[in-house]
Amino acid sequence: MKKIPRTELQVMKYIWSKEEPQVASVDITKFMSEMYSWSKGTTSKTLLRLVEKEFLKSQKEGRHTFYTQLISSEEYLKFETRDFFSFMHNNSLSSMISSLDASTDISEEDIKALEKLIEGR
């Protein structure tokens, strides 16, 4: 699996949110147009790249094209997290925790959940 650009990830996030086996291209195009002002061509090219990268499978049914996800959101999240952890923190948990500690966006609930996770290991 390879990392995908943000634009492709935006399309995948929409498809993952649908939780359906297939999503129609017209629905994807409509959503991307409304949310991000994308043209039909931009969405079509992005879908084609996702098919080429084997994130999606396309299937023509009459005049409509449907897309089926081949990579789940959970699989991609694990991949991205491992890549980030390896590249940004050199696989060092203490490095990652230190950077989180400096952040003001971490709640006490988040810290307790992390402590529980570590204790469970």
N, C-alpha and C positions, 0 to 999 in steps of 0.2 A: 504494500500500500504506500502511496505517496501523499505528501501534504498537498492540499488543494488551496488555491487562492481564496480570498474572502468572498469574491463574487460568486464563485462556485459553491462555497460553503453556505451562502445566503439561500441559494436554490435548494441545496440539500436540507437545510434546516426547515424550509417550508415543506418539503416532501416528507421528512421525518415527522413533522407535526401532524400530518394528515392521518397517520396510523392506518392507512388503507393499503391493500396489496398493490394497487395501481393508482397512479394519479394522471389525469388527462393533461396534455400539454396546454390546452386552452385555460385550464384552471391555474396552472403555473404561470402562464403568460399574463393572465389577468392580475394575479397577486403581485407579480414583480412590477407590473406597470403601475398599479395603485400604490404600492409601498415605496418603490424606488424610482419611479418614472422611467423604467426600462422600456425600450422598444421591443416589438415582437422579434426582430432580428437578433438583438442582444440576447434575449432569453433563449432563442433557438440555438445560437452558437454556443452558449454556456451549456445547454443540455447536451449538445453534440460532444463537447469536450468531456463531460461527465460520463457519457457512454463510452467514449474512447479510453478513458481512464478506468473503466469497469466499476464505476460507482453506481451506475444505472444501466438498466436494460430497456431498450425501446421496443414497442410492439405496435404495429399498425393494425387498426381495426376499421375498415372502411376508410372514411376521410379523416379519422381521428388517430392521434398517436398517444399511447399511454406509456408511462414510465414506471418501472419497478425498481426499488432500491436493491442493490446487491451488497451494500455495506450499511450496517445499522449505525444509528447514532452512538450507541454504546461502544461499538468497535472503533469508530473514528475518534471518539473522546479518549479512549485508552491509548490509541496510537499517538494522538496529539500530546497527551499528557506525558507519555514516555519520552517523546521527542523533546518537549520543552524541558523536562526534568534533566535529561541527558545533556542537552545543548547549553541551557542557561545555568544549570546548577552542577554540572559535571557529576550527576548521580549522587549528589550530596544532600541528604535530608536536612542536615543542620544548616546548610546554605539556604535552602528553601524556607525553612522555619524562620531563620534570621530575617529574611526579606519580608516575610509575612508579619513578623513582630514589629517591624518599622512602619507597617501600614496602620492607618487609623480606621480602616474599613472592616476590621475583624471584630466581631462581637464576642462577648463572653460565651455565648451559646456555641459559636464556632470553635472557640478554644476548648471548651469542654468536650465537644464532639471529637476533636482531634486527639485530645488526651485519651478518650475512651477507645478510639481506634488504635492508638499506640499500645495501650495497656492490653488490648485484645490480641495483639501479635505476640 
